Amino acid sequence: MSTQKWPKPVIITTRFGANYLWHILAVAKISYDSEYADTYQLTINPDDLRYLQSKKSLLEFGAGEGGELSVFFTFIPAWLHLETDSQFQKYFDVLNDALRENSFSPVIDAFRYADWSDCFMAEFIKQTQSLVEHKNLIETADKLSDIYLRNMAAYRQTVWKQAQEELKQRAFELNQHFQETDYIYKWEQFLGILFAAKQYEIVLCYANKNGPDHNSLGYSGNLFY
């Protein structure tokens, strides 16, 4: 990526982790349906796919609303920039600890690099703190964690290479566009509000056609198809 010329740039990225999370939703037809589900149906174990679909109400989201586990299995791991198998393993381990301990602290303690003061995420945590007290979700979260981890290799091997190539080309084009104008400065001038982050990140997603778009990934990020 070329050197940024603006003090607070808008950057376009492609991330494995966020794309994998939305891949699960797309193939399981959670919150939306598209040809992506048929194209990549075989990348998720059939039994796992049936289980995901049976828990659809817990994982779906849209129009500002979401199932009880949607924040834990989509938005927080995407915001944390989880990219590797080991990072996902660590996250799901501490998530299950949080559910068992009736506290979100295990997740916060395990990912101290994250800015937990982020106003968007702080609100998420406030809203979901009560959910970790739901003991009935522990077994479901355990099974879902296993499913997300078990199907990651197939996605990386059969989907991500092609997806990444297409997304990288689009990211390059968009980054060139955002180099032309200081959009954050214009935003600040128009609204009379200081943008408090160092940059704004737009994550491109290969899997969310027909689904909820411009999904917030905290104060300084968003996910777009």
C-alpha positions as CSV (number, residue, x, y, z in Angstrom):
1,M,0.0,0.0,0.0
2,S,1.3,3.4,-0.9
3,T,2.3,6.0,1.8
4,Q,-0.7,7.8,3.1
5,K,-0.7,11.6,2.4
6,W,-3.4,12.7,4.8
7,P,-3.0,13.0,8.6
8,K,-6.1,10.9,9.2
9,P,-6.5,8.7,6.1
10,V,-9.4,6.4,5.0
11,I,-7.8,3.1,4.3
12,I,-9.3,0.1,2.5
13,T,-8.3,-3.4,3.7
14,T,-9.0,-7.0,3.1
15,R,-9.0,-9.2,6.2
16,F,-9.2,-12.9,6.5
17,G,-10.9,-12.9,9.8
18,A,-13.8,-10.7,9.0
19,N,-14.4,-12.4,5.7
20,Y,-14.4,-15.8,7.3
21,L,-17.0,-14.7,9.9
22,W,-19.3,-13.4,7.2
23,H,-18.6,-16.5,5.1
24,I,-20.2,-18.6,7.9
25,L,-23.2,-16.4,7.9
26,A,-23.6,-16.4,4.2
27,V,-23.3,-20.2,3.7
28,A,-25.7,-20.8,6.6
29,K,-28.1,-18.2,5.2
30,I,-28.2,-16.3,8.5
31,S,-29.7,-12.8,8.0
32,Y,-29.5,-13.1,4.2
33,D,-29.5,-15.4,1.2
34,S,-27.4,-15.2,-1.9
35,E,-25.8,-17.3,-4.6
36,Y,-22.7,-17.4,-2.4
37,A,-24.4,-19.9,-0.1
38,D,-24.9,-22.4,-3.0
39,T,-21.4,-21.8,-4.4
40,Y,-19.6,-22.5,-1.2
41,Q,-22.1,-24.8,0.6
42,L,-19.6,-27.7,0.6
43,T,-17.0,-25.7,2.5
44,I,-18.9,-26.2,5.8
45,N,-19.4,-29.7,7.2
46,P,-23.1,-30.7,6.6
47,D,-23.8,-31.5,10.3
48,D,-22.2,-28.2,11.3
49,L,-24.2,-26.3,8.7
50,R,-27.5,-27.8,10.0
51,Y,-26.5,-26.8,13.5
52,L,-25.7,-23.2,12.4
53,Q,-29.1,-23.0,10.7
54,S,-30.8,-24.3,13.8
55,K,-29.3,-21.5,15.8
56,K,-30.1,-18.8,13.2
57,S,-32.1,-16.7,15.6
58,L,-29.1,-16.3,18.0
59,L,-26.7,-15.2,15.2
60,E,-28.7,-13.1,12.8
61,F,-28.7,-9.3,12.8
62,G,-29.9,-6.3,10.8
63,A,-31.5,-2.9,11.1
64,G,-29.8,-2.3,14.4
65,E,-31.0,-5.5,16.0
66,G,-29.2,-8.8,16.6
67,G,-29.5,-12.2,18.1
68,E,-28.1,-12.9,21.5
69,L,-24.8,-14.3,20.2
70,S,-24.3,-12.1,17.1
71,V,-22.1,-9.7,18.9
72,F,-19.9,-12.5,20.3
73,F,-19.6,-14.5,17.1
74,T,-19.4,-11.7,14.5
75,F,-18.8,-8.1,15.6
76,I,-16.3,-8.5,18.5
77,P,-14.0,-11.0,16.7
78,A,-14.1,-8.8,13.5
79,W,-13.3,-5.7,15.6
80,L,-10.4,-7.5,17.3
81,H,-8.8,-8.2,13.9
82,L,-8.5,-11.9,14.5
83,E,-6.6,-13.3,11.5
84,T,-5.0,-16.6,12.5
85,D,-6.2,-20.0,13.7
86,S,-4.5,-19.5,17.1
87,Q,-6.1,-16.1,17.6
88,F,-9.5,-17.4,16.9
89,Q,-8.8,-20.4,19.3
90,K,-7.7,-17.9,22.0
91,Y,-10.8,-15.8,21.5
92,F,-13.3,-18.6,21.7
93,D,-11.6,-20.1,24.7
94,V,-11.9,-16.8,26.7
95,L,-15.4,-16.2,25.4
96,N,-16.5,-19.5,26.8
97,D,-14.7,-18.6,30.1
98,A,-16.7,-15.3,30.1
99,L,-20.0,-17.2,29.7
100,R,-19.1,-19.5,32.5
101,E,-17.8,-16.8,34.8
102,N,-20.8,-14.4,34.2
103,S,-18.3,-11.7,33.2
104,F,-16.8,-10.3,30.0
105,S,-13.5,-9.7,31.8
106,P,-11.7,-12.8,30.4
107,V,-12.1,-11.4,26.9
108,I,-10.9,-8.0,27.8
109,D,-8.0,-9.3,29.8
110,A,-6.9,-11.6,26.9
111,F,-7.0,-8.9,24.3
112,R,-5.5,-5.9,26.1
113,Y,-4.1,-4.4,22.9
114,A,-7.7,-3.6,21.9
115,D,-9.1,-0.1,22.7
116,W,-12.0,-1.2,25.0
117,S,-12.8,2.5,25.5
118,D,-14.0,2.6,21.9
119,C,-17.4,4.2,22.3
120,F,-19.1,1.8,19.9
121,M,-17.7,-1.3,21.5
122,A,-18.3,0.0,25.1
123,E,-22.0,0.2,24.2
124,F,-21.8,-3.3,22.7
125,I,-20.3,-4.6,26.0
126,K,-22.9,-2.7,28.1
127,Q,-25.7,-4.3,26.0
128,T,-24.2,-7.8,26.1
129,Q,-23.0,-8.0,29.7
130,S,-26.3,-9.4,30.7
131,L,-26.0,-12.1,28.1
132,V,-23.0,-13.7,29.7
133,E,-25.3,-14.4,32.6
134,H,-27.4,-16.7,30.5
135,K,-26.2,-20.2,31.4
136,N,-28.3,-21.7,28.7
137,L,-26.0,-20.2,26.1
138,I,-22.9,-21.9,27.3
139,E,-23.4,-25.2,25.5
140,T,-24.5,-23.5,22.3
141,A,-21.5,-21.2,22.4
142,D,-19.2,-24.2,23.0
143,K,-20.6,-26.0,19.9
144,L,-20.5,-22.9,17.8
145,S,-16.9,-22.2,18.7
146,D,-16.0,-25.7,17.6
147,I,-17.8,-25.2,14.3
148,Y,-16.1,-21.9,13.6
149,L,-12.7,-23.4,14.3
150,R,-13.3,-26.7,12.5
151,N,-14.3,-25.1,9.2
152,M,-11.7,-22.5,9.0
153,A,-9.1,-24.5,7.2
154,A,-11.5,-25.4,4.4
155,Y,-12.3,-21.7,3.9
156,R,-8.7,-20.7,3.8
157,Q,-7.9,-23.4,1.3
158,T,-10.9,-23.3,-1.1
159,V,-12.3,-19.7,-0.8
160,W,-9.9,-17.2,0.6
161,K,-7.2,-17.3,-2.1
162,Q,-9.7,-16.3,-4.9
163,A,-11.5,-13.9,-2.6
164,Q,-8.4,-12.2,-1.5
165,E,-7.2,-11.7,-5.1
166,E,-10.5,-10.0,-6.1
167,L,-10.7,-7.9,-2.9
168,K,-7.0,-6.8,-3.2
169,Q,-7.7,-5.4,-6.7
170,R,-10.7,-3.5,-5.5
171,A,-8.9,-2.3,-2.4
172,F,-6.1,-0.9,-4.5
173,E,-8.6,1.0,-6.7
174,L,-10.4,2.4,-3.7
175,N,-7.2,3.4,-1.9
176,Q,-6.1,5.3,-4.9
177,H,-9.4,7.1,-4.8
178,F,-9.2,8.0,-1.2
179,Q,-5.7,9.3,-1.7
180,E,-7.1,12.1,-3.9
181,T,-9.0,13.9,-1.1
182,D,-8.7,14.4,2.6
183,Y,-12.2,13.0,3.4
184,I,-11.8,13.0,7.1
185,Y,-10.9,16.7,7.1
186,K,-14.0,17.4,5.0
187,W,-16.1,15.4,7.4
188,E,-14.7,17.3,10.4
189,Q,-15.3,20.6,8.7
190,F,-18.8,19.8,7.6
191,L,-19.9,18.4,11.0
192,G,-17.8,20.6,13.2
193,I,-16.7,17.4,15.1
194,L,-13.1,16.2,15.6
195,F,-12.5,12.6,14.4
196,A,-10.7,11.1,17.3
197,A,-9.0,8.1,15.7
198,K,-5.8,8.0,13.6
199,Q,-7.5,6.5,10.6
200,Y,-10.8,5.1,9.3
201,E,-10.7,1.6,8.0
202,I,-13.1,0.1,5.5
203,V,-12.9,-3.7,5.4
204,L,-14.0,-5.2,2.1
205,C,-16.1,-8.3,2.4
206,Y,-16.5,-11.0,-0.3
207,A,-19.5,-12.8,1.3
208,N,-22.2,-10.3,2.3
209,K,-24.0,-9.6,-1.0
210,N,-27.7,-9.2,-0.2
211,G,-26.9,-9.0,3.5
212,P,-26.7,-6.1,6.0
213,D,-24.0,-3.8,4.7
214,H,-21.8,-1.0,6.1
215,N,-21.5,-3.0,9.4
216,S,-19.9,-1.0,12.2
217,L,-16.6,-2.4,13.4
218,G,-16.2,0.1,16.2
219,Y,-15.6,3.8,16.1
220,S,-13.0,3.8,13.4
221,G,-14.0,0.9,11.1
222,N,-16.7,-0.5,8.9
223,L,-17.3,-3.5,6.7
224,F,-18.7,-3.2,3.2
225,Y,-19.5,-5.6,0.4
